[in-house]
Amino acid sequence: MIIDRETVEKVANLARLELAEDEKDGMIKDMSKILDFMAKLNEIDTSGVEPLVYMTDEVNVLREDVVKQEITTEEGLENSPKHTDEYFLVAKVIEK
């Protein structure tokens, strides 16, 4: 595939990018380098290589949640400057 100014403009439009004229010339070079690199990767024989899904073979070890310390509502509200019997009172942050 040949990268020209029209291709760069089309990709920029799809990506919702505005490119200056001098940037388009740079993008032609950069996109051509990317395609050349991908062509080199396509030359490599990967028939015996398994796809890499995870970077490690480690299995995530999960544990059960255990409550170690439980506090009452009153204890939780003790240090709050403003509260009712059940809730913290905070300044309104969402307008209707």
C-alpha positions as CSV (number, residue, x, y, z in Angstrom):
1,M,0.0,0.0,0.0
2,I,1.3,3.4,-0.9
3,I,0.8,6.2,1.5
4,D,0.1,9.5,-0.2
5,R,-1.4,12.8,0.9
6,E,-4.9,11.6,0.1
7,T,-4.5,8.6,2.4
8,V,-3.1,10.7,5.2
9,E,-6.0,13.2,4.9
10,K,-8.5,10.3,4.9
11,V,-7.0,8.7,8.0
12,A,-6.8,12.1,9.7
13,N,-10.4,12.7,8.9
14,L,-11.4,9.3,10.3
15,A,-9.4,10.0,13.5
16,R,-10.9,13.5,13.7
17,L,-7.4,15.1,13.5
18,E,-6.5,18.4,12.0
19,L,-3.1,18.3,10.4
20,A,-1.2,21.3,9.1
21,E,0.3,20.9,5.6
22,D,3.8,20.3,6.9
23,E,2.5,17.7,9.4
24,K,1.0,15.8,6.5
25,D,4.4,15.3,4.9
26,G,5.8,14.0,8.2
27,M,2.8,11.6,8.5
28,I,3.4,10.2,5.0
29,K,6.9,9.3,6.1
30,D,5.8,7.9,9.5
31,M,3.0,5.9,8.1
32,S,5.2,4.4,5.4
33,K,7.7,3.4,8.1
34,I,5.0,1.6,10.0
35,L,3.8,-0.3,7.0
36,D,7.4,-1.2,6.1
37,F,7.8,-2.6,9.6
38,M,4.6,-4.6,9.4
39,A,5.7,-6.1,6.1
40,K,9.0,-7.2,7.7
41,L,7.0,-8.9,10.5
42,N,4.9,-10.7,7.9
43,E,8.1,-12.3,6.5
44,I,8.8,-14.1,9.8
45,D,7.8,-17.7,10.1
46,T,5.5,-17.9,13.2
47,S,4.0,-21.3,12.4
48,G,5.3,-22.9,15.6
49,V,4.7,-20.0,17.9
50,E,1.7,-19.9,20.2
51,P,-0.1,-16.6,20.5
52,L,0.7,-14.7,23.6
53,V,-2.3,-13.9,25.7
54,Y,-0.8,-13.2,29.1
55,M,2.7,-12.1,30.0
56,T,3.0,-14.6,32.7
57,D,1.8,-18.1,33.6
58,E,1.0,-17.1,37.1
59,V,-2.5,-17.8,38.3
60,N,-4.3,-15.1,40.3
61,V,-4.9,-16.4,43.8
62,L,-8.1,-15.1,45.3
63,R,-9.0,-15.2,49.0
64,E,-12.2,-15.0,50.8
65,D,-13.0,-11.6,52.3
66,V,-12.9,-11.8,56.1
67,V,-14.3,-9.1,58.4
68,K,-11.5,-8.3,60.9
69,Q,-12.9,-5.4,62.7
70,E,-16.4,-4.1,62.7
71,I,-17.5,-0.7,63.9
72,T,-20.9,0.6,64.7
73,T,-22.6,3.5,62.8
74,E,-22.2,5.7,65.9
75,E,-18.4,5.0,66.0
76,G,-18.1,5.7,62.3
77,L,-19.8,9.0,62.6
78,E,-17.9,10.1,65.7
79,N,-15.2,12.2,63.9
80,S,-17.5,13.7,61.3
81,P,-18.1,17.4,61.8
82,K,-21.7,17.2,60.5
83,H,-23.9,14.1,60.6
84,T,-27.3,12.8,61.4
85,D,-27.9,9.7,63.4
86,E,-27.2,7.6,60.3
87,Y,-25.4,9.7,57.6
88,F,-22.5,12.0,56.9
89,L,-23.7,15.5,55.9
90,V,-21.6,17.1,53.1
91,A,-22.0,20.2,50.9
92,K,-24.2,19.8,47.9
93,V,-22.1,19.2,44.8
94,I,-24.7,18.3,42.1
95,E,-27.1,20.9,40.9
96,K,-30.5,20.0,39.4
